[in-house]
Amino acid sequence: MFSILDKTISGLKKTRNKISNTFASLSGKSFLDEKDIDTLEEILLQADLGWAIVDEIVEKLKCKDDNNLNVSQRVIEIIRQSIDLDIFNYELKKIILIVGINGTGKTTSAAKISGYYSDQSEKVMLVAADTYRAAAIEQIRIWSERLNINLLANETSSDPASVAYDGVNSALSNNYDRVIIDTAGRMNTSVNLMGELEKIYKVVSKKTDEISVLMVLDANTGQNAISQVNDFRKSLPIDGIILTKMDGTTKGGVAVPVLSELKIPICYMGVGEKIDDLIPFDINYYLEGLVNNGE
């Protein structure tokens, strides 16, 4: 059984490998010349840390360090200082609404989160509120049977808000600890579809205010993830992020601008296909997995 630390470090391998040679070449240096700075800046941008934090890193590395830290340790410290660590104190509520654009892995993430809470001995219900794709309902049904988790689905309904309402109503009446609602993927530029998502949130809010909205982001989208979240925020609150496909990208640094610019916690990250490869996000493990080059 791999620990969360092991999985985090393994999941960030592609991103870490991309930048590790640069950090290795800077090892032991107490002063970085312009060429070093340019090289470091380029590799951090390619890893999708974003212009704002990379500029901050570069400027601070130009200054003398009095703490005898190596370059990778200084980068970790600068990144950590750019993030309001209090955001990680947020606790997910009873009802978890899963949202995001098409193709990010929402349905799989919903199922895996359900499995995670079920493993914590919680009574969990999955709600199939993606009424557009029969394949989505079938996919989540397979997951629910595999995980032995109750599923509420209604193939005859084309109204996702109605399905979500029925699911929450049933779960609350039967004392479920957690309800995970899977919704259809929708483009953030579609006014009608975003309005529908807002309706889902509103009808669920009529039953309880114990709602958390998690947005699923594909790590491969890089900086586009920031605009996606900002567009979704116009229709409903985004309480947390799930970053998927971190193991398959060299852009794993995208977690940094998500945390520092959006000030939203990353709650889970996907590092593989297996059920236990959606893991709780730990900022310390993440930073170690991102830039640690064995110094």
ABEGO torsion letter per residue (X at the ends): XBBAAAAAAAAAAAAAAAAAAAAAAABGBABBBAAAAAAAAAAAAAAGAEAAAAAAAAAAAABBBAAGBBAAAAAAAAAAAABBAAAAABBBBABBBBBEBBGAGAAAAAAAAAAAAAAAGBBBBBBBABAABAAAAAAAAAAAAAAGBBBBBBAABABAAAAAAAAAAAAAAAGBABBBBBBBBBBAABAAAAAAAAAAAAAAAAABABBBBBBBBBAAAEAAAAAAAAAAAAABBBABBBBBGAAABAAAAAAAAAAAAAGBBBABBBAEABAAABBBBBAAAAAAAAABAGX
